Amino acid sequence: MAPGTTRQMVFRKTNTRLGRHISVTPLNSPTQHLAYGRIILNEAQPAQSFSTGDRAIGLIALSG
């Protein structure tokens, strides 16, 4: 990152969309290797499938 350049550190409203959405990546934050996404499921969308490619994935279940 160039001196004097700032990147976003707070990502709001990551809970507003159903399904899987990536919010934080090295392209929009100061992280070099971390990407953060969120998967929101409900009765209308009870499951989500996706490929991890060459990434390691960690899942944290917040409820259910």
C-alpha positions as a printed Julia matrix, in Angstrom:
64×3 Matrix{Float64}:
   0.0     0.0    0.0
   1.41    3.39  -0.95
   2.2     5.9    1.84
  -0.79    8.11   2.57
  -3.2     5.6    1.05
  -5.91    4.24   3.3
  -8.17    1.29   2.75
 -11.43    0.46   4.37
 -11.2    -1.34   7.72
 -14.89   -1.47   8.72
 -17.32   -3.39   6.52
 -20.91   -2.74   7.45
 -24.16   -4.52   6.59
 -22.56   -7.85   5.7
 -25.77   -9.4    7.02
 -28.17   -7.89   4.49
 -27.96  -10.45   1.66
 -29.07  -14.06   1.58
 -26.6   -16.66   0.33
 -22.8   -16.42   0.11
 -21.07  -13.08  -0.41
 -17.4   -12.12  -0.04
 -16.98   -8.75   1.71
 -13.27   -8.42   2.51
 -10.37   -9.26   0.22
  -6.76   -8.12  -0.22
  -8.08   -5.84  -2.98
 -10.31   -3.76  -0.69
  -8.52   -4.0    2.68
  -5.02   -3.98   4.15
  -5.1    -7.77   4.6
  -2.57   -9.59   2.45
  -3.95  -13.12   2.55
  -7.37  -12.98   4.19
 -10.76  -12.96   2.53
 -13.92  -12.84   4.62
 -17.35  -13.8    3.47
 -20.66  -14.58   5.0
 -23.24  -17.25   4.21
 -26.77  -16.54   5.37
 -29.28  -19.36   5.07
 -32.96  -19.56   5.88
 -35.97  -21.71   4.97
 -36.06  -20.27   1.45
 -32.34  -21.03   0.93
 -31.42  -23.86   3.34
 -28.07  -24.77   1.71
 -25.22  -23.22  -0.27
 -22.61  -24.93  -2.44
 -19.36  -23.35  -3.62
 -15.84  -24.24  -4.65
 -12.97  -23.29  -2.37
 -10.38  -23.42  -5.13
  -6.92  -23.32  -3.56
  -8.1   -21.49  -0.41
  -8.32  -22.86   3.1
 -11.78  -22.25   4.57
 -12.88  -21.78   8.17
 -16.56  -21.76   9.06
 -18.06  -20.3   12.22
 -21.69  -21.19  12.86
 -23.43  -18.28  14.57
 -26.77  -20.04  15.08
 -28.71  -23.09  14.06
